[in-house]
């Protein structure tokens, strides 16, 4: 693919795979691998109808398809990301239904057995209004612009007995995610986590995060968590 960058998964992934990342599309990194590992460990994709929300490059949709999902759908509101995900699925010779759309669109396309989501969750001093690379991580002052939408919609997106797997940062209040999902009648818990050093985005706003009380003074690591919620 012209003007794209290949990314290879690492760490404890049972399968390694490459995806190409077009300019302007979120580059898979630690949160992507952590969520993919949790999906593999859970085994819930096998034979399931899976939807990957905020798909970006499509890395998780590709992984779900390779993990034995019966059918995989992927949604993103950014046409550049949706195009990139479609190309990655096609190059991997996988049948993934990539669509340009929102949570409302995905809800209408459901229900699904599994929802996976690596949403934007980085707190920012503004609410993003334009599409582009920053929209893949900036999520407003609390980091919950998309997380709250996910929590409010996922129950209706899932079939009975269905499961959500989502990844987020400690800075976007995982306990609130758990509380919102539990309030909808789901059983929710943190099932995996990893502490990583700040990358370029977090480093650039470290002082702001400290000033608004989100991060501790001098903090330069963040804890990523995978949350699983099951619909009874």
Buried (B, 14 or more C-beta within 10 A) or exposed (E): EEEBEEBEBEEEBEEEBEBBBBEBBBBBBBBBBBBBBBBBEBEBBEEBBBBBBBBBBBBBBBBBBBBEBEBBBBBBBBEBBBBBBBBBBEEBEBEBBBBBBBBEEBBEBBBBBBBBBBBBBBBBEEEBEEBEBBBBBBBBEBBBBBBBBBBEBBBBBBBEEBBBBBBBBBBBBBEBBBEBBBEBEBEBEBBBBBEBEBEEBBEEBBEEBBEEEBBEEEBEEBBBBBBBBBBE
